[in-house]
Amino acid sequence: MKEIGGYFGMEELAHKEFHSDLIALNTGRNALLYLLKARRITKLYIPYYLCDSVSQLLEKHGYEFEYYHVDQEFQPILDVKLKPGEYLYIVNFYGQITEEKTRALKQHYGQVILDHSQAFFQKPLPGIDTIYSCRKFFGVPDGAYLATDAILHEELEQDLSQGRMKHILGRYERTGSEHYTDFQDNDDVLGETPLRAMSKVTHNLMGAIDYDRSCRIRNENYAYLENQLDGENSLKLVMPDGAFAYPLLVEDGIPIRNRLAEHKIYIPLLWPNVLDDCPEDSIEYQYAANILPLPCDQRYGVGDMAYLVEMVKKQLSYNS
């Protein structure tokens, strides 16, 4: 029976989700699990240059997998003809896998899954299974979208996000550094969370975001960083729509990160597992250690970007 009366909970916000036509799930890795089950996948080819949460998921659920390398433009290096039940997992690193490249990969390999965790605003292409992450782009505790025509014939329980809001609300009212351990705790919880539908809380928050504004600000900030730092960058980039971050490839990325953190500029080391799993002379190791994913999202304006550029250039000159 529905409760009537009592105290107020969260208000029902606007319902204008950017990917409202896609399957809404609780995490990106569980979106992959959905596909593994629905497509009856037996083996997945995954890049070395990737968070170990994917390999852990595959091991946990008993799926066979094999690693492949990427080239300087983040493209797969894999000479294989996929058998029935085998799929290639392609990560759209920093939004650098364009629609044209995606179509070419689909034509070449056939059975592909595209991970758009770093390309939220890039629309899915027909016939290509595509995964999106919410919390990589917005202040939500969880959530993912999946573009697919594969049907999983299981009734999914709806997830609950009420216990995962501490780091989100904490940073809103205080600082991120004060609640970083809460953020890490949430990561650990999500790693063990079963496949479920997106929670009511996350649906509600995702429906209230001004996506046009977010995308526009990301584009403006990215363009500013590219204009100021292109000469320092060893990567040759295409400008994505609504960029995840501006990837600046430098030498000595790890000490630069550490010095920037002293000035409260926090540049993530996205996949530290790669430093343990790959040799130092591999492109995966060099990219993991030395690509600085500079934030360019909707929390910041061009003034913030100017300060960020100033501080980054100081650290680069410190190294020279």
C-alpha positions in Angstrom: 0.0 0.0 0.0 1.3 3.5 -0.9 2.1 5.7 2.0 0.2 8.9 2.4 1.5 11.9 4.5 4.7 12.2 6.5 7.9 14.0 5.6 9.0 14.8 2.0 11.6 12.8 0.1 13.4 13.8 -3.1 11.2 15.7 -5.6 10.3 14.3 -8.9 12.6 16.3 -11.3 12.4 16.8 -15.0 12.3 13.7 -17.1 14.6 14.5 -20.0 17.3 11.8 -20.1 19.8 12.1 -23.0 19.7 8.4 -23.7 16.0 7.9 -22.7 15.5 5.4 -25.5 18.2 3.0 -24.3 18.2 0.2 -21.7 18.9 1.8 -18.3 21.1 -0.3 -16.0 23.0 0.2 -12.8 26.7 0.0 -13.9 28.7 -0.1 -17.1 30.3 -3.4 -16.2 26.8 -4.8 -15.7 25.8 -3.5 -19.1 28.6 -5.6 -20.4 27.3 -8.6 -18.4 23.8 -8.0 -19.9 25.4 -8.4 -23.4 27.4 -11.4 -22.5 24.3 -13.2 -21.4 21.9 -11.9 -24.1 24.3 -12.5 -27.0 25.5 -15.8 -25.5 29.1 -14.7 -25.9 31.7 -17.3 -25.2 34.9 -15.3 -25.6 35.7 -11.6 -25.5 38.8 -9.9 -26.8 39.7 -6.9 -24.6 42.5 -4.3 -24.7 45.5 -4.4 -22.3 44.9 -0.7 -21.9 41.8 -1.0 -19.7 40.6 -1.0 -16.1 40.9 -4.5 -14.6 37.2 -4.3 -13.5 36.3 -5.8 -16.9 38.7 -8.8 -16.7 37.5 -9.3 -13.1 33.9 -9.4 -14.2 34.8 -11.9 -17.0 36.7 -14.1 -14.5 34.0 -13.9 -11.9 31.3 -15.1 -14.4 33.5 -17.7 -16.1 33.9 -16.1 -19.5 37.0 -16.7 -21.7 38.9 -13.6 -22.7 42.1 -12.7 -24.5 44.0 -9.4 -24.5 45.0 -7.3 -27.6 47.2 -4.2 -28.0 46.2 -0.8 -29.4 48.1 1.5 -31.7 49.0 5.2 -31.2 45.5 6.2 -32.2 43.8 3.8 -29.7 42.8 1.5 -32.6 42.8 -2.3 -32.0 45.8 -4.3 -33.2 44.2 -7.7 -33.7 44.6 -10.1 -36.7 41.8 -12.6 -36.0 38.6 -13.8 -37.7 36.0 -13.9 -34.9 34.2 -17.2 -34.5 30.5 -17.5 -33.5 30.2 -16.4 -29.9 33.4 -14.3 -30.0 33.3 -10.5 -29.7 35.7 -7.7 -29.8 35.4 -5.2 -27.0 36.4 -1.7 -28.3 36.9 1.2 -25.9 36.3 4.7 -27.3 39.3 6.2 -25.5 38.7 10.0 -25.0 36.1 9.9 -27.7 38.8 9.4 -30.4 37.0 6.5 -32.1 34.9 8.5 -34.6 31.7 7.2 -36.3 33.7 6.6 -39.5 36.3 4.5 -37.6 33.5 2.7 -35.7 31.8 1.7 -39.0 35.2 0.5 -40.4 35.8 -1.7 -37.3 32.3 -3.1 -37.5 32.8 -4.0 -41.1 36.2 -5.5 -40.5 35.5 -7.6 -37.3 31.7 -8.0 -37.4 31.0 -8.9 -33.8 31.9 -5.8 -31.8 30.9 -4.1 -28.5 31.7 -0.4 -28.2 32.5 1.1 -24.8 31.4 4.7 -24.8 32.3 5.3 -21.1 34.4 8.2 -22.3 32.0 9.4 -25.0 28.6 10.0 -23.4 27.4 12.4 -26.1 28.4 10.2 -29.1 25.1 8.6 -30.3 25.1 4.9 -30.9 25.2 3.5 -34.4 22.6 1.1 -35.7 23.6 -2.5 -35.2 26.5 -1.8 -32.8 26.1 -2.7 -29.1 27.2 0.4 -27.2 27.7 1.0 -23.5 27.5 4.4 -21.7 28.5 5.3 -18.1 26.6 8.1 -16.3 29.0 8.8 -13.4 32.0 9.4 -15.7 30.2 12.6 -16.9 27.8 13.7 -14.2 27.3 13.8 -10.4 25.4 10.6 -9.9 26.3 7.6 -7.8 25.9 4.9 -10.5 24.0 4.2 -13.7 24.7 3.1 -17.3 22.9 2.9 -20.6 23.0 0.2 -23.2 22.2 0.4 -26.9 21.4 -3.1 -28.2 18.7 -5.1 -29.9 19.6 -8.1 -27.8 17.0 -9.1 -25.3 17.9 -10.6 -21.9 15.1 -12.8 -20.8 15.5 -12.1 -17.1 13.5 -9.9 -14.9 15.9 -7.3 -13.4 15.4 -6.0 -10.0 15.6 -2.2 -9.7 18.7 -1.0 -7.9 18.7 1.3 -4.9 21.1 4.2 -4.8 20.2 5.8 -1.4 23.3 4.5 0.3 25.7 5.7 -2.4 25.0 9.4 -2.2 27.5 10.4 0.5 30.4 11.3 -1.7 28.1 13.1 -4.2 26.3 15.2 -1.5 29.6 15.7 0.4 31.4 17.2 -2.5 28.3 19.4 -3.3 28.4 21.0 0.2 32.1 20.6 1.0 35.1 19.4 -1.0 36.0 16.4 -3.0 39.2 15.7 -1.0 37.2 15.4 2.2 35.0 12.7 0.7 37.5 10.9 -1.6 37.5 7.8 0.6 33.6 7.8 0.3 34.1 7.8 -3.4 36.5 4.9 -3.3 34.1 3.0 -1.0 31.3 3.5 -3.5 33.6 2.2 -6.3 34.2 -1.0 -4.2 30.5 -1.4 -3.6 29.6 -1.1 -7.3 32.2 -3.7 -8.1 30.2 -6.3 -6.2 26.7 -5.0 -7.2 24.7 -7.5 -9.3 23.1 -6.7 -12.6 20.1 -4.6 -12.0 18.0 -1.9 -13.6 18.9 1.8 -13.0 17.7 3.1 -9.7 14.8 5.6 -9.3 17.3 8.1 -7.8 19.7 7.9 -10.7 16.8 8.1 -13.3 15.5 11.2 -11.5 18.9 13.0 -11.4 19.8 12.0 -15.0 16.4 13.4 -16.2 17.2 16.9 -14.7 20.6 17.6 -16.3 20.9 20.4 -18.8 22.7 18.3 -21.4 23.0 21.1 -24.0 24.8 23.3 -21.5 27.0 20.4 -20.3 28.0 19.5 -23.9 28.6 23.2 -24.9 30.8 23.9 -21.9 32.9 20.8 -22.4 33.4 21.7 -26.0 34.5 25.3 -25.1 36.9 24.1 -22.5 38.3 21.4 -24.6 38.9 23.8 -27.5 40.7 26.2 -25.1 42.9 23.5 -23.8 43.7 22.2 -27.3 44.5 25.8 -28.4 46.9 26.3 -25.5 48.5 22.9 -25.2 48.5 21.3 -28.7 52.1 22.2 -29.1 53.0 20.3 -25.9 50.9 17.3 -26.8 52.4 14.2 -28.4 48.9 12.9 -29.3 47.2 13.9 -32.5 43.5 14.3 -31.6 40.1 14.8 -33.1 37.8 17.0 -31.1 34.9 14.9 -29.7 31.5 16.3 -29.0 31.1 16.9 -25.2 34.6 15.6 -24.4 35.3 13.4 -21.4 38.7 15.1 -20.8 41.5 16.6 -22.8 44.2 13.9 -23.0 47.7 15.5 -22.8 50.5 13.0 -23.5 53.7 14.2 -21.8 56.9 12.7 -20.4 57.0 11.9 -16.6 53.3 12.0 -16.2 53.3 10.5 -12.7 55.5 13.1 -11.0 53.6 15.9 -12.8 50.3 14.5 -11.4 51.8 14.4 -7.9 53.0 18.0 -8.1 49.7 19.2 -9.5 47.9 17.5 -6.6 49.9 19.7 -4.2 48.0 22.6 -5.8 44.6 20.8 -5.5 44.6 19.9 -9.2 43.6 16.2 -9.3 44.5 14.4 -12.5 43.5 10.7 -12.3 45.7 7.8 -13.2 42.9 6.0 -14.9 44.1 2.5 -15.0 47.0 1.8 -12.5 46.6 -1.9 -13.2 48.2 -1.4 -16.6 51.4 -0.3 -14.9 51.6 -3.7 -13.2 50.5 -5.8 -16.2 52.4 -4.2 -19.1 56.1 -3.7 -19.7 57.4 -0.1 -19.5 58.3 0.1 -23.2 54.7 -0.8 -24.2 52.3 1.8 -25.6 49.8 0.8 -22.9 52.2 1.5 -20.1 53.3 4.8 -21.6 49.7 5.9 -22.2 48.5 4.9 -18.7 51.5 6.7 -17.0 51.9 9.7 -19.2 48.5 10.7 -20.5 47.1 13.5 -18.3 43.3 13.5 -18.7 42.8 17.2 -18.0 39.3 18.0 -16.7 37.2 20.1 -19.1 33.7 19.4 -17.9 30.7 21.5 -17.1 31.9 22.4 -13.5 34.5 24.8 -15.0 34.8 27.9 -17.2 37.5 29.2 -19.4 39.0 31.1 -16.4 39.5 27.7 -14.7 41.0 26.3 -17.8 43.5 29.3 -18.0 44.7 28.5 -14.5 44.9 24.8 -15.3 47.0 25.6 -18.4 49.3 27.9 -16.4 49.9 25.2 -13.7 50.5 22.4 -16.2 52.9 24.5 -18.2 54.8 25.3 -15.0 55.2 21.6 -14.3 56.3 20.9 -17.9 58.9 23.6 -17.7 60.0 22.1 -14.3 60.8 18.9 -16.2 62.7 20.5 -19.1 
